[in-house]
Amino acid sequence: MNNRFEIIIVGGGVVGTALACALARTGLSIALLEPQPPQPPSDPMDLRVSALSVASQHLLANLGAWANISAQRCHPYSEMRVWDGAGEIHFDSAELGYAQLGWIAENRAVHYALWQCASAQANIRLLSPAQLVGLTTASDGSLRVDLDDGQRLRGQLVVGADGSRSKVRQCAGITTVERDYHQHALVTTVRTEQPHADTAWQRFLPSGPLAFLPLADGQCSIVWSHHSEQTQVLAELDDLTLGQQLTEASAERLGEVRVTGTRATFPLRMQHAQRYVQPGIVLVGDAAHTVHPLAGQGVNLGLLDVAALAEVLGQAVSRHRPLAALPTLRRYERWRRGENQLMLHAMDTIQRLFDTQLPPLAWLRTRGLSVTDHLTPIKQVLVRQAMGLNGTLPELARAPNPHASV
Ligand SMILES: Cc1cc2nc3c(=O)[nH]c(=O)nc-3n(C[C@H](O)[C@H](O)[C@H](O)COP(=O)(O)OP(=O)(O)OC[C@H]3O[C@@H](n4cnc5c(N)ncnc54)[C@H](O)[C@@H]3O)c2cc1C
């Protein structure tokens, strides 16, 4: 078996698999390593869902994965309501000139659709199950990747798409800036007395945000961020009591809440790699940045990394420039690190602002929500940011050209 590749992508989650698909058209030889290949969607629906931005939908459509995703567990939402004790802001796609604000999609459906696209490409080798255990630079400058089954691969460029605890990042000695929120998110599925009205609902409580994300079958996915010990207590409640807690915490905006799904909890932290690149190595997605889920931006930022990196590497190929050289990779880093930093910083600031009960700040926050609600131009900017449409958009994240041949 040929163990030499031009690009080795470590981590075939949503971001790594999307990158393999995006690079397929360059004709480069690509290996994608993943310890846990995705399973096709099945009943019951998986607990994990993501709010996908319009830019992410464009990318998934450009990669040929969207038709499969939208045919499965994926639901557009056209409104968003965010409130704390007293202030509220309401975003309505029709009022702001858009067909929808985004989609709530089952992670497994997105992952599986991308995996199918990758497996149809002749220049992508899916190595799964396979896990990177070591990464070193060979004397000729290529990268040596050691796998858990004893195999050794060689690549010109290794991409770390292996999530927040990235082994690639660790082997490369790239450090991170971190903030532990001492919070966990409780995730479950519920049925509400009132219809969700295709609206993403989020209440900022003193203990953390509580989101109700609208699903295609009329249920809602819950993401409830809370102090870690309290999340554990909530996770162990029986369905009836947890439902009562959710009804109360949501101020009965959707009436009575009934828990229908299992539960899972996730630790929350902000983390940002000090560098995204070094010769022969590049980081994308959660390996480069992890963000509080309060605005549902993590995978959306990762997919923008994918689109930008694919564009930079595609240009290097067509201009016969070395793929793995720093000047090539730095173009990607300059493009994405600043934009991600802004989003991480914004999420961190919002998290701190809503975490406080100091009277002047709490007043400012409530006033801020209510005042901003009347400022349509500011709401336009906020919505475009959440839709992933601000900043310099890579080609793959723009609306697909209906006349282009895929
Ligand atoms: C509660 C919660 C809600 C969220 N909601 C949203 C949302 O609504 N919208 C949104 O955009 N984001 C959301 N996020 C964030 C989003 O889930 C992540 O940003 C996203 O999953 C990151 O994708 P990734 O592919 O970079 O990393 P991961 O999903 O972590 O994938 C990494 C992959 O690498 C593999 N891997 C790990 N180590 C190795 C190794 N040594 N060798 C080979 N492979 C390896 C793993 O098996 C995995 O498949 C949420 C997060 C949480 C916790």
The ligand as a Tripos MOL2 file, in Angstrom:
@<TRIPOS>MOLECULE
LIG
   53    58     1     0     0
SMALL
NO_CHARGES

@<TRIPOS>ATOM
      1 C1        -23.3150   21.6480   23.6770 C.3       1 LIG1
      2 C2        -22.7060   22.1500   22.4190 C.ar      1 LIG1
      3 C3        -23.5290   22.7370   21.4480 C.ar      1 LIG1
      4 C4        -22.9650   23.2120   20.2650 C.ar      1 LIG1
      5 N1        -23.7770   23.8060   19.3520 N.ar      1 LIG1
      6 C5        -23.2440   24.3040   18.2260 C.ar      1 LIG1
      7 C6        -24.0580   24.9660   17.2480 C.ar      1 LIG1
      8 O1        -25.2790   25.0860   17.4090 O.2       1 LIG1
      9 N2        -23.4670   25.4640   16.1210 N.ar      1 LIG1
     10 C7        -22.1330   25.3570   15.9240 C.ar      1 LIG1
     11 O2        -21.6270   25.8520   14.9030 O.2       1 LIG1
     12 N3        -21.3280   24.7390   16.8240 N.ar      1 LIG1
     13 C8        -21.8450   24.2140   17.9530 C.ar      1 LIG1
     14 N4        -21.0510   23.5910   18.8600 N.ar      1 LIG1
     15 C9        -19.6180   23.4500   18.5680 C.3       1 LIG1
     16 C10       -19.3520   22.3020   17.6000 C.3       1 LIG1
     17 O3        -19.9410   21.1070   18.0820 O.3       1 LIG1
     18 C11       -17.8550   22.1030   17.4200 C.3       1 LIG1
     19 O4        -17.2770   23.3440   17.1250 O.3       1 LIG1
     20 C12       -17.5870   21.1390   16.2630 C.3       1 LIG1
     21 O5        -18.0870   19.8570   16.5410 O.3       1 LIG1
     22 C13       -16.0850   21.0340   15.9970 C.3       1 LIG1
     23 O6        -15.8910   20.1850   14.9090 O.3       1 LIG1
     24 P1        -14.4390   19.6180   14.6000 P.3       1 LIG1
     25 O7        -14.6150   18.6730   13.4400 O.co2     1 LIG1
     26 O8        -13.4480   20.7130   14.5160 O.co2     1 LIG1
     27 O9        -14.0340   18.8010   15.9160 O.3       1 LIG1
     28 P2        -14.6690   17.4670   16.5030 P.3       1 LIG1
     29 O10       -16.1170   17.3920   16.2700 O.co2     1 LIG1
     30 O11       -14.1770   17.3590   17.8960 O.co2     1 LIG1
     31 O12       -13.9960   16.3260   15.6100 O.3       1 LIG1
     32 C14       -12.6520   15.9460   15.7710 C.3       1 LIG1
     33 C15       -12.4710   14.5670   15.1580 C.3       1 LIG1
     34 O13       -11.1090   14.1850   15.2870 O.3       1 LIG1
     35 C16       -11.0430   12.8240   15.6640 C.3       1 LIG1
     36 N5         -9.7630   12.6390   16.3680 N.ar      1 LIG1
     37 C17        -9.4420   13.0440   17.6200 C.ar      1 LIG1
     38 N6         -8.1750   12.6890   17.9190 N.ar      1 LIG1
     39 C18        -7.6840   12.0420   16.8160 C.ar      1 LIG1
     40 C19        -6.4220   11.4370   16.5280 C.ar      1 LIG1
     41 N7         -5.4130   11.4080   17.4070 N.pl3     1 LIG1
     42 N8         -6.2630   10.8560   15.3050 N.ar      1 LIG1
     43 C20        -7.2740   10.8880   14.3800 C.ar      1 LIG1
     44 N9         -8.4820   11.4570   14.6220 N.ar      1 LIG1
     45 C21        -8.6800   12.0230   15.8300 C.ar      1 LIG1
     46 C22       -12.2630   12.6040   16.5440 C.3       1 LIG1
     47 O14       -12.6690   11.2440   16.5490 O.3       1 LIG1
     48 C23       -13.3060   13.5020   15.8710 C.3       1 LIG1
     49 O15       -14.0940   12.8170   14.9270 O.3       1 LIG1
     50 C24       -21.5710   23.1030   20.0480 C.ar      1 LIG1
     51 C25       -20.7490   22.5150   21.0100 C.ar      1 LIG1
     52 C26       -21.3070   22.0490   22.1830 C.ar      1 LIG1
     53 C27       -20.4140   21.4250   23.2340 C.3       1 LIG1
@<TRIPOS>BOND
     1     1     2 1
     2     2     3 ar
     3     2    52 ar
     4     3     4 ar
     5     4     5 ar
     6     4    50 ar
     7     5     6 ar
     8     6     7 ar
     9     6    13 1
    10     7     8 2
    11     7     9 ar
    12     9    10 ar
    13    10    11 2
    14    10    12 ar
    15    12    13 ar
    16    13    14 ar
    17    14    15 1
    18    14    50 ar
    19    15    16 1
    20    16    17 1
    21    16    18 1
    22    18    19 1
    23    18    20 1
    24    20    21 1
    25    20    22 1
    26    22    23 1
    27    23    24 1
    28    24    25 2
    29    24    26 1
    30    24    27 1
    31    27    28 1
    32    28    29 2
    33    28    30 1
    34    28    31 1
    35    31    32 1
    36    32    33 1
    37    33    34 1
    38    33    48 1
    39    34    35 1
    40    35    36 1
    41    35    46 1
    42    36    37 ar
    43    36    45 ar
    44    37    38 ar
    45    38    39 ar
    46    39    40 ar
    47    39    45 ar
    48    40    41 1
    49    40    42 ar
    50    42    43 ar
    51    43    44 ar
    52    44    45 ar
    53    46    47 1
    54    46    48 1
    55    48    49 1
    56    50    51 ar
    57    51    52 ar
    58    52    53 1
@<TRIPOS>SUBSTRUCTURE
     1 LIG1         1 GROUP 0 **** ****
